[in-house]
Every structure is written in C-alpha cells, then in structure tokens.
Amino acid sequence: MSNDPETEFLKRVRAQLDQDARELDELTVARLRAARRQALDAGPRRMRWLAAGGLAAATVAGLVALLLLTPAASPPANGLEQLELLADADIEVYDNLEFYRWLAEQRRAG
C-alpha cells in the first residue's frame, strides 16, 4: 500500500464514519432506513414521467415529420390543364368533337 497522505486521510475518515455509524441509536437508524426507502421508492416515479415525456416528444416529432414529408394533394385541373391532358392523351376526342360540343350544349340547356 502507498503512504500517500490523501490515502491515509481517506482511511481515517472512513474509520471515523464507520465508528459513528456503529454508535447511532435505534431511532436514528430507523429514520435513516425510512428515508432511504422513501428515496428508493421515489426513483421509479420520476423515471416513469421521464419515459412518458420522451414518448410524447417522439410522437410529436413523428407527426411533424409525417406532415412535413407528406406531399400535398394537387388541386383539380382547371380548364387549360384539362385541355393539355386531353391533347397529350391518345383519346379519339378529335374524331368526335362535334358530339362533345352537342353534349355540352345539351347540359347547358337542360
């Protein structure tokens, strides 16, 4: 063992504390045990709140990420966009253009 002054000091402090602990009366020992039990019982409650708070924060973060990463629904196409879609499509609209005009007039009239 080393003769370091700090090590010697710690040994003397520990010996004195052990001696004082042996000399405690029963009431003080009982109160210390009760305080220790109360402190140990209080620990898990704090952890439950911490876990609940962490879960709530993770849920909120997930919802925010979901809302930010989800693409917005595109609005319905207006008249020009519909015309462009029809022009790009391989539909035989142009062959029956007179029919579609007649159909539009019937809807307006009736």
C-alpha distance (Angstrom), angle and dihedral (degrees) to the residues before:
residue distance angle dihedral
M1 . . .
S2 3.71 . .
N3 3.80 125.0 .
D4 3.79 91.1 -141.3
P5 3.85 110.1 151.4
E6 3.80 91.2 -132.8
T7 3.82 92.1 53.3
E8 3.79 91.1 48.9
F9 3.79 90.9 49.0
L10 3.82 91.9 51.1
K11 3.81 91.0 50.0
R12 3.82 91.5 52.4
V13 3.82 92.2 47.0
R14 3.81 91.7 49.4
A15 3.81 92.1 48.3
Q16 3.80 91.3 50.0
L17 3.82 92.6 47.9
D18 3.80 91.5 48.6
Q19 3.80 89.9 49.9
D20 3.84 91.3 49.4
A21 3.81 90.9 48.7
R22 3.80 91.2 53.3
E23 3.80 90.5 51.6
L24 3.84 95.9 53.3
D25 3.80 115.8 118.8
E26 3.82 120.7 -118.7
L27 3.82 95.1 -105.8
T28 3.81 92.2 55.6
V29 3.82 91.6 46.3
A30 3.82 90.3 50.4
R31 3.82 91.5 49.0
L32 3.80 91.5 48.7
R33 3.80 91.4 50.0
A34 3.83 90.7 48.9
A35 3.80 91.1 49.8
R36 3.82 90.2 48.7
R37 3.81 91.6 49.6
Q38 3.80 91.0 48.8
A39 3.81 91.2 49.9
L40 3.80 91.9 48.9
D41 3.81 91.5 48.4
A42 3.81 91.7 50.1
G43 3.81 93.4 55.4
P44 3.81 100.6 73.7
R45 3.82 92.5 48.4
R46 3.75 90.6 60.0
M47 3.76 90.0 48.2
R48 3.81 91.0 51.9
W49 3.80 90.8 54.2
L50 3.77 90.4 46.1
A51 3.80 91.0 50.7
A52 3.81 91.9 46.7
G53 3.79 90.9 49.4
G54 3.78 91.4 48.7
L55 3.78 91.1 49.8
A56 3.80 91.4 49.4
A57 3.80 91.5 49.1
A58 3.81 91.6 48.8
T59 3.81 90.8 49.6
V60 3.80 92.5 50.8
A61 3.81 91.2 46.8
G62 3.81 90.1 50.4
L63 3.79 92.7 50.2
V64 3.80 92.1 48.1
A65 3.80 90.5 49.5
L66 3.79 90.7 48.0
L67 3.79 91.9 50.8
L68 3.78 93.4 46.4
L69 3.80 96.0 45.8
T70 3.81 97.9 43.0
P71 3.80 109.8 95.9
A72 3.78 115.4 -123.1
A73 3.79 116.9 -110.7
S74 3.77 111.2 -101.9
P75 3.79 115.1 -117.6
P76 3.78 117.9 -111.5
A77 3.77 114.9 -84.5
N78 3.81 117.2 -95.1
G79 3.78 124.4 -140.0
L80 3.81 97.1 -79.4
E81 3.78 92.9 46.3
Q82 3.79 90.3 49.3
L83 3.76 89.7 51.5
E84 3.80 91.0 50.8
L85 3.81 90.4 49.5
L86 3.77 90.7 51.4
A87 3.79 91.5 47.3
D88 3.79 91.5 52.2
A89 3.80 94.6 45.2
D90 3.77 124.4 89.3
I91 3.79 92.5 -125.5
E92 3.74 122.6 134.8
V93 3.80 91.3 -125.7
Y94 3.75 94.2 130.9
D95 3.80 92.8 55.7
N96 3.81 91.0 59.1
L97 3.81 99.1 33.8
E98 3.84 93.3 127.7
F99 3.83 90.1 54.2
Y100 3.79 92.0 52.7
R101 3.81 91.6 49.3
W102 3.79 90.4 50.3
L103 3.83 90.2 48.3
A104 3.82 91.6 51.2
E105 3.82 90.6 50.4
Q106 3.81 91.1 50.1
R107 3.81 91.3 52.7
R108 3.82 91.5 49.6
A109 3.79 92.2 48.7
G110 3.76 97.6 44.3
